[in-house]
Amino acid sequence: MKIKCFTGGSLQSNGYVISREESGRCYIIDPGYEASRFTEYVKKKKLKTAGVILTHHHHDHSGAAHKVSDILGCPVLMSFEDSIYYNGMVSVLEDRQVLDMDGEKLQIVKTPGHTHGSICIVSEKSKVVFTGDTVFDTDLGRTDLSDGSEAEMIETCRRVVNSWPDDYRIYPGHDGSATMKQVRTYNTEFLMCLEEKK
């Protein structure tokens, strides 16, 4: 899998174009700003866009999704819980649904906490997870916004995030990537969630 990260906007959000070099099939994840950065890259590389995946509905991750979708002629994909906040047509993603990117299996995993409908995107083949604002290298996404939940975040960390092996690398919605070994070593908020339910 080839991963291209674009960072921008007032909150310095990460958006990604992920693709299979052999076939040119790609997905765009969380285009929150400057649609042209994503669409021009896709056109330059002659990629075939299967869809725009949103990890959650917040504007810094979804703001340019509609325009990207229109330009590239592909659907916007997100969870039902977060789709009610999105002003546009979407295809709903289910928990544990698998998207096939020409042999690269992308599993959708619901990870509520930052929002009720937050998702992560897992590739077992490439050992990567696109985590949106669920988990970062050294902290977790906020849970004090209108549809956030600390209790859900704790359960997500214990049930989902902690199941990812140490050699998996997370690509979050802000800041840099990190291995799960680094998360387990330096992310004190994540470690506190694990202790919270003991």
C-alpha positions, 0 to 999 in steps of 0.5 A: 500500500502506498500512503500519501499524507496531506496536512493542512487547515487551521487545525493541521489535520491529516488527510490521506490518499491510499493506493495500490501501485499495481492497479492504481485503485485508491481511497481518500481518507478524511479530506478536510480542507483544500480539495484540490490537493487531493484531486490533483494528486489523484489525477497526476498519479492516474489513480482510480478513486473507489471512495472517500472514507470519513473517520468521523464527521468533524469539519476539519476531517470532512470539510472537502469531502463533498467537493472531492466526491463530486470532482472524482465521481466517487461516493462518501463513506462513513458510519451511520451515527456520524452521517446524520451530521454530514450535509450530503449523500453518503454510503453507510459503513458497517462495523467489521465491513471489509473494503477490497482495494484490489487485494488490500483488505481494509476493515472498518472498525467502529471506535466510538469515543471522540464521536459516537460514530468514529471509525478506524480503518485497518489493513492487516496486510500492511499492518497499518491503521488509520485512526482519525481522532481516536488515538494519536502517538502520545494522547487520545482524541477529545471526548468533551465535545457534543457527541463524545463519550469518555466511557466509550473511549475507555471501552474502545481503547480496551476492546479495539485499540489494545488488540492491535499488535505492537508492529502495527503503525497508526496514521492518525488525524493529527500529528505523526504516525507511530507504532503500537509499541510506541503508543503502549510506551508513551501514550499515557492517556491510552494507558490510563484507559486500560487501567480505568476498567481494572 
